[in-house]
Amino acid sequence: MLVVRSGVVDLGSALHAPVLAGLKLTPSGTHLLLVEVPEGLHLRRPGESTPLRPGTYLPQTPTVLEHGFGASRAGPGPV
């Protein structure tokens, strides 16, 4: 489990996961706000094909991570 307190958190650093380096979040009330997504990493809401962009809230349901270009190369799976 990861507890995100105030400020911007780089998930790659926090989880010691180089593949997530540059994926930055910040808490906003009871939600997590997506601050930055590194090139080549895509986050999608379940059932949607459009990647989430900085400035949007992460859904409270598991979110698919895709690494690479296009939806055909799936990454490590839901987070």
C-alpha positions in Angstrom: 0.0 0.0 0.0 1.2 3.5 -0.8 0.1 6.5 1.2 0.2 9.8 -0.7 0.5 12.8 1.6 0.6 16.4 0.5 2.8 17.5 -2.5 3.6 15.8 -5.8 4.7 12.2 -5.7 6.7 10.4 -8.4 5.3 6.9 -8.4 8.5 5.4 -9.9 10.6 6.7 -7.0 8.0 5.9 -4.3 7.6 2.3 -5.5 11.2 1.8 -6.7 9.8 1.0 -10.1 11.8 2.5 -12.9 9.1 1.7 -15.5 6.8 4.2 -13.6 9.5 7.0 -13.3 7.9 10.3 -14.1 4.3 9.2 -13.3 3.4 12.0 -10.9 0.3 12.3 -8.6 -0.8 14.7 -5.9 -3.7 14.3 -3.5 -6.7 16.5 -3.9 -9.3 16.0 -1.2 -10.1 12.3 -1.3 -8.9 11.8 -4.8 -5.5 11.6 -6.6 -4.9 14.1 -9.3 -2.7 13.1 -12.3 0.1 15.7 -12.5 2.4 14.2 -15.1 2.6 11.1 -17.4 5.9 10.2 -18.9 6.1 9.7 -22.7 5.2 6.2 -23.7 3.0 5.4 -20.6 -0.7 5.6 -20.9 -3.4 5.3 -18.2 -7.0 4.5 -19.2 -10.3 4.3 -17.3 -11.8 0.8 -17.5 -13.9 0.5 -20.7 -12.4 3.6 -22.3 -9.8 3.9 -25.0 -8.8 7.5 -24.4 -5.7 7.9 -22.2 -6.0 10.0 -19.0 -4.2 13.4 -19.3 -2.5 15.5 -16.6 -5.1 17.5 -14.7 -7.6 14.6 -14.4 -8.5 12.6 -11.4 -7.5 9.0 -11.2 -10.6 6.7 -11.1 -11.2 4.9 -7.8 -11.5 1.7 -9.8 -8.4 -0.2 -11.1 -6.7 1.6 -14.0 -5.0 -0.1 -16.9 -1.4 1.0 -17.5 0.0 0.7 -21.0 3.6 1.2 -21.9 4.5 1.9 -25.5 2.6 3.4 -28.4 -1.0 2.4 -29.0 -3.4 0.1 -27.1 -1.9 -3.1 -28.4 1.0 -3.3 -26.0 -0.3 -3.8 -22.5 1.9 -3.0 -19.6 1.9 -4.5 -16.1 -1.9 -4.3 -15.7 -4.3 -2.6 -13.3 -3.1 -0.4 -10.5 
